[in-house]
Structures are given as structure tokens and as C-alpha cells.
Amino acid sequence: MAVGILLITHEGIGPSLVAVAQQLLRNLPLRTEAFEVPFDADPDALLPAASAALRRVEGDDGVLILTDLYGASPSNLAARVARLGTPARRVSGLSLPMLLRVMNYPELGLQDLPAVAAAGARAGVIHDDV
């Protein structure tokens, strides 16, 4: 059982997070790709390319789509891509802790990884009073 990971983000976010995760983990255990949505892009025009990215990372158990900001163009595009037929789940609020947590549980299926992603994001927020 393997899930692919697709980051659909504003420009500069997804590729940077993937690069840092690769540096920290050396080898990403899940097939991962970042798809950037330019600020001036037409989401309809990006749908075929985003769909192709989804197919490139598709695992036996589907694809977890991580987006940076719920309700923004990347998240809306992710919602459309998730409805194209490939089993997919979408989680917004992407952060490095979220991505790393997902990578630490490569054996989990698509039904469990969204909760793991959200837990990683929550655990990554620390209010330090120092």
C-alpha cells in the first residue's frame, strides 16, 4: 500500500518544502511532487497539468493532496483535481511539520494520512514564551 503526495501551492512554497524535506530525510519514502499555481494563472488552464502531476505521483492507494491555504486558488484547484477519478484526499494548511509527519508514516493508507498530516501541522505550532 502506498500513497502519492502532491503539493498544490502558491509559487515558491511547494518546491521549497519538498527540497527541505529531502535534505532532512535524505530520501522521501513516498512519491512526491510539488505543483505551483502562479498568482495570475487561470485555474481552468492549469487543470490538465495538475491532473498530470496527480497521475505521476499516484500510488496504489491514491494521492494525498496538500495545499497551503484553504479557499485560495491552489486549494480550489486541488479540490477539482481530487474529483477527477483517482482516489484522493485534500488537506490544507501545509507546513514543513505536516509534510515531515506524512513522510514518517509511509505505510499508512489514504484514509489515515489526512489525520496524520493535520496532527503534524498542529504539533508543529509551538508558542514559546521566551
PLY file of the C-alpha trace (Angstrom):
ply
format ascii 1.0
element vertex 130
property float x
property float y
property float z
element edge 129
property int vertex1
property int vertex2
end_header
0.00 0.00 0.00
1.46 3.35 -1.00
0.05 6.83 -1.26
1.45 9.50 -3.54
1.88 13.04 -2.23
1.02 16.07 -4.35
1.60 19.58 -3.05
-0.51 22.19 -4.84
0.61 25.60 -3.62
1.24 29.21 -4.45
4.55 29.87 -6.19
7.71 29.16 -4.21
6.11 27.19 -1.39
5.73 23.58 -2.52
9.11 23.05 -4.18
10.88 24.66 -1.22
9.14 22.40 1.30
9.92 19.31 -0.77
13.58 20.36 -1.06
13.91 20.86 2.70
12.17 17.54 3.42
14.59 15.81 1.03
17.57 17.40 2.78
16.30 16.36 6.22
15.17 12.84 5.34
17.71 12.13 2.59
15.17 10.00 0.73
11.44 10.68 0.62
9.62 7.38 1.24
6.58 8.40 -0.80
6.42 9.57 -4.40
6.12 13.34 -4.04
5.73 16.28 -6.40
5.03 19.98 -6.00
2.73 21.82 -8.40
2.86 25.61 -8.25
-0.06 27.87 -9.08
1.07 31.29 -10.32
-0.82 34.25 -8.89
-2.09 35.35 -12.29
-2.92 31.85 -13.56
-6.23 30.71 -14.96
-7.16 27.66 -12.85
-9.09 26.14 -15.77
-5.95 26.27 -17.90
-3.92 24.59 -15.13
-6.29 21.66 -14.62
-4.69 19.37 -17.25
-1.16 19.95 -15.89
-2.31 19.46 -12.29
-4.08 16.27 -13.31
-0.90 15.03 -14.98
1.05 15.75 -11.78
-1.51 13.76 -9.81
-1.11 10.79 -12.15
2.70 10.96 -11.85
2.60 10.52 -8.09
-0.42 8.22 -7.87
0.24 5.29 -5.58
-1.61 2.01 -5.18
-3.79 3.63 -2.53
-4.31 7.03 -4.21
-2.96 10.52 -3.61
-2.85 12.84 -0.62
-3.04 16.42 -1.87
-1.57 19.05 0.45
-2.39 22.71 -0.15
-1.15 25.86 1.52
-4.27 27.98 2.04
-7.86 26.75 2.13
-10.12 28.67 -0.23
-7.28 30.11 -2.34
-6.70 29.17 -5.98
-4.30 26.26 -5.24
-6.77 24.71 -2.80
-9.65 25.16 -5.22
-7.61 23.58 -8.00
-6.75 20.70 -5.65
-10.45 20.15 -4.98
-11.12 19.91 -8.70
-8.20 17.54 -9.26
-9.38 15.35 -6.38
-12.71 14.81 -8.15
-11.22 13.52 -11.42
-11.43 9.85 -10.50
-8.17 8.99 -8.75
-8.75 8.24 -5.07
-7.57 11.43 -3.38
-7.90 13.36 -0.14
-7.06 17.04 0.37
-5.58 18.70 3.45
-4.97 22.46 3.65
-2.61 24.44 5.87
0.55 22.87 4.51
3.68 23.29 6.62
7.03 21.58 6.90
5.96 19.72 10.09
2.89 18.44 8.23
4.95 17.17 5.31
7.56 15.54 7.55
4.89 13.82 9.64
3.32 12.34 6.50
6.73 11.12 5.33
7.27 9.41 8.68
4.20 7.19 8.16
4.61 5.86 4.58
2.89 2.59 5.48
-0.45 4.28 6.20
-3.25 4.36 3.68
-5.16 7.24 2.20
-7.88 7.03 4.82
-5.41 7.57 7.69
-2.88 10.03 6.27
-5.08 13.16 6.33
-5.39 12.92 10.12
-1.64 12.33 10.40
-0.99 15.41 8.24
-3.28 17.58 10.35
-1.70 16.29 13.57
1.74 17.13 12.20
0.67 20.69 11.48
-0.87 21.13 14.93
2.14 19.63 16.72
4.45 21.87 14.72
2.94 25.03 16.16
4.73 25.96 19.38
4.06 29.14 21.34
7.37 29.88 23.02
7.15 32.49 25.78
10.90 33.07 25.88
0 1
1 2
2 3
3 4
4 5
5 6
6 7
7 8
8 9
9 10
10 11
11 12
12 13
13 14
14 15
15 16
16 17
17 18
18 19
19 20
20 21
21 22
22 23
23 24
24 25
25 26
26 27
27 28
28 29
29 30
30 31
31 32
32 33
33 34
34 35
35 36
36 37
37 38
38 39
39 40
40 41
41 42
42 43
43 44
44 45
45 46
46 47
47 48
48 49
49 50
50 51
51 52
52 53
53 54
54 55
55 56
56 57
57 58
58 59
59 60
60 61
61 62
62 63
63 64
64 65
65 66
66 67
67 68
68 69
69 70
70 71
71 72
72 73
73 74
74 75
75 76
76 77
77 78
78 79
79 80
80 81
81 82
82 83
83 84
84 85
85 86
86 87
87 88
88 89
89 90
90 91
91 92
92 93
93 94
94 95
95 96
96 97
97 98
98 99
99 100
100 101
101 102
102 103
103 104
104 105
105 106
106 107
107 108
108 109
109 110
110 111
111 112
112 113
113 114
114 115
115 116
116 117
117 118
118 119
119 120
120 121
121 122
122 123
123 124
124 125
125 126
126 127
127 128
128 129
